[in-house]
Amino acid sequence: MANTILTHQMIAREAAKMLEEEAPFIANINKGRQEEFGKDVQGYQKGDTVKIKIPTAGRVYNGSVFAEGGGATDVVEESVNLTLDTQKHVALQFGAKEKALNLTDFKDRILRPQMQTLSSVVEADLIARGVLGTPNQVAMSLSGTNPSNALALGRAKLNQYLAPAGDRSVILSSAANVALSGEVSRMYNPTQTSSKAYLQGYVATAFGADLYEHQSVAVFNNGTAAGITVSGANQTGKTVVLSAATAGTLTQGTIFTIAGVNAVHPLTGQDLGVLQQFVVTATATVGTNTAVSIYPGLNATAPNKTTSALPA
């Protein structure tokens, strides 16, 4: 049935629904904190930033003697800020003719192309931000005989760091999707179709995650610094001093390891037998004795132990 007139509210509701359908990354990210923004707390507005507490990991002592006869370890609480610092929109202008259109016609002719453009830009921005802040990576061979091994290694890496097992999603480039197509089709069980299958780009479910093909997976380029070494032993915290034989940039998002500094179990602190991966959190020009911001921080003692040892 034709609408007498299209209102802004009708268009906004349709646009919001359409945006999620066109944007699998947006649809699958955790939005559990969105209700906190702008909320009144005892008469004060929280504003555009909310604080997220990082779960603490304590130190476990042996025996019945309190703290094995020593002093108890302080509980170290850490947090990160989640800030609404980016806004994007499309400027949609329509007159009396468009207002009189049937809602279905308006969606197909005018609204959907605008939402596809908006979702592509927003998704690309969010994916890039996620990549730049993630310290762990695994290798995927697009021309090898077993490309799905990367999905298995990624799942293992998530489990290794105690990431929640539910609602996991994988974003694949078109090249990765082609490489995986044969293996994933054999693993796919249509009786277990995800409820998110209506989303654009849904491929299958494998290795405990919903797989989506996406065109906004960007190529990351490392900086120009080379021959990088640690300047000064036993450094701790989220900054490490480095020197480069060939001075140059170390770009945000670069992942690196340090010899002898292994990853540990997040709760027990046991050495996992693999090098801890660190990500550069701010682009730096590395020459001699340059402080570089990293995540996670260097900490070889409980509580909140992150590495098996400190850099030599």
N, C-alpha and C positions, 0 to 999 in steps of 0.2 A: 504494500500500500504506500502510495506517495505521501511524503510529509508536506504539510502546509508550509512549514518554514524550518530550516535547519538552525539550531541554536548553537552558541559556543559550547555549552555544556555537552550537547549531544556529540559534537565533533571531538571534544577533548576526551570523552569516554571512549569513543571508537579509536582515537589516536593512541591512547594509552594501551589498549588491548592489542592493537596492531604492532606497536613498538616492541612488545614482549615477544610476539609471534615471530618477528623479523630478527630478533636479537637473542640467540641462544646463550651467549656469554652473560648478558644482563639477567636473563631469566634464571640462570643457575648459580649466580653468586649469592653469598649469604647476606641477607638484608635484615638480620635480626636486630640491628641497632637503629633502624630508620625511625622507629617511634620515639626515640629519645631526643632527636633534634627538635629544638624549639620548645621543649616541654617545660612547664613551670615546676620548679622545685622550691617550696617554701617562699613563693612570691618572686623568685628570680628565674629568668629565662636562661636555659642552658646555651642558647645561641647556636652557632654553626659548628661547634666542636664537642665531641664526646670522648671520654677517656675510657680505654679498654684495658682492663687488668690482665696481665700475663700470669697464668697459674704458676705458683711457686713450687720449687722442688727442694725439700728439706734434706738434712743429713741424718742418716740412720747410724746409731752407735751400737756396739756389741755389749752384751752382759746386762746385769741389773743395776750396776752403779751408774748414777745419773751422769750422762755425757762422758762416760768412762773416766770419771774423776776430774775432768777438766771443765771448762766453761762451755755453756751451750752456745751453738752457732746462731747468730742473728738471722731472723727471717728477712730475706731481701725481696721486696715487692717492686716489680717493674710494671710499666704501663706504656701504651702507645696512644697517640691522639689520632682520632679519625675526624677529618675536617671536610666540610662541604666547601671546596675551594674552586670548583669548576662548574660552569653552567653552559649549556648549549641549547640552541633552539633553531627552528626554521620559521621564517617570517611568512606566514600564510595569509594572503589577502584575498577576500572573495566578496562579491557584490550580490545584488538582488537576484540575478540570474542563477548564481551558484546556490544561493540559499533556498531556491525553489526546487532544486534537483531532488530526485529520489535519493535516499541515503545510500543505497547500494551504488548508484551511479557516481555519487560524490566520492565514496571510498575508493572505487576502482580508478576513476579518472584523475582525481586531484590528491586525495589524502595518502593513498598507499605509496606513490612515488616519493612524496615528501618524507614519510616515515622510514622508507628504505634508505634514503639519503642520511637522515638523522641517525638511524640505528647504526649504519656503517661507520660514521665518524665517531660516535660515542663508543662503540665496541672497540674500534681500533685504538682509541685513546686508553680505554680501560685495560685492554690486553697488554699494551706497551707498558703501562704502569705496573701491572702485575709481574711482567717479566723482569723489569728493572729492580724489583724488590725481593726476588726469590733467590736464595743462595744455592739451591740444589738443582742439578741437571743430570740427565742420562743421555747416552748417545743413541741415535736411531740411524740405521743404514737403509736408505731408500732403495739402493740397488742390491742389497744383500738377499740371502735366501730366507732370513727370519726377521723381517722388520718388526713384527709384533713383539719381539723380545724387549723392545723399548717400552712397550706398555707394561710388560711384566716387571721390568726394572723400575719404572716409575711407581707402580703400585707398591713394590718392595720398599722404595725410598720413603713413600708416604707412611707405610706401616712402621718403618724404622724410627720415624720421628713422632709416632703416636697420633698421626692425623686421623680424625674421625672417619670411620669406614663408610658411613652412609652418605648418599647424595653426592657422589663423585662424578665429575664430568671431564671429558677430554676434548680439547679443541684441536682439530687436525687441519693442516694445510691441504690443498688439493693434491699436491704431490705425495704427501704422506698417506692420504686416503686411497690413492691409486695403488701405492705400494702395499697397503694393508688389505685391499679389497678381497683378494683370494683367501687369505687366512681368516679374516673377520667373518666372511660369509659362511665359512664352515663352522665357526664357533657360535654364530648367532642362532638363538632359539626364539622363534616367533611367538611362542606362548609366554615369553617373559618380556614382551614389549613394554618399554618404559612409558609411563603416563605422560612423559614430556615429548612423545614422538610427534606431536603436532607442530613442534617448533621447527623453524626453517633450518635445514642442514642436518637433521637427525640422520645418523647412519645405522647404528646398531648399539648393542650393549655387550661389552666384553671386558674381562679383567676387573670386574666390579665397578665399572663406570659406564655412563652413557657417552657415546662417541658422536661428535658433531663435526661436519666439514665447515670450514670458515675461510673466508678470503682475506681476513685482516690480520693474519699471523705474520708479523713483520720479521725481516732479517736483521739480526743484531750484529753490529760491527764493533770489534775491539778497538782500543786506542793504539797509539804509535809507540808507547814506551816498551822497551825490551831489555832483557837481562836484569830482571828485577830481583832484588835481594832484601832481606830484613835487616834493618839498621838498629842493632841493639837487642840483646837477648832478654827473655822473660817479660815481654810487654803484655799488658792486660788491658781489658776494656774494648770499646767499640772504635778505637783508633789505633792504627799500626803505622810505625814509621818505616818507610821503604826508600830504597835508592835504586836507580836504573842506570845500567851501563850505557844505554841509549835513551837519553831524556825524551820525554814525550807525554802524551795524555794516557790516563787510565780512566776509561769512561764508566759512568754510572751503569750498573748492570753487569759489569764484567765479573765472571766467576773465576776464582783461583784457589789453589791449595798451598799449604806450607809444609815442607818436608818435616816429618816427625810429629806433626800435630794432627791427631786422629779425632774422628767423631766419637761421641759417647752416647750411651742410652740416656734419654732425657730425665729418667727418674732414678735409675740405679747408679748412673755415672760410669758404667763399665765401658771399657774400650771396645768399639765396634770393629776394629781392625781395618778400617778404611779411612783415608784422609778426610778431614772435615772440609767442606766446601764453604767458602766465604764469598759474599757479593759486595762489590763496591757501591756504596750508597750515595756518593756524590763525586762527580767528575773532578779529577785532580791532575795537575801537571807534575809529573814525577821527575825529579832530578836527583839531588843529593839530600838525604834526610828529610823526606817529605811526608807529612802526616796525612794518612788516607783513612777516610771513614769506611767502616765495614760492618756487616751483619752476618752471622751473630758475633757477639763480642768474644774476646779471648778470656776464658776463665777455667783454670784447671783444678779448682777446689770447690767442694760443696759449701753452701747451697748454690743452686742454679749453675752447676758445672756444665760447660759447653764443649770443652776440649780435653783430650787425654794429657796434654802437656802444653807448655808455653813455647813460643818460637825460640830456636837457638840463634 
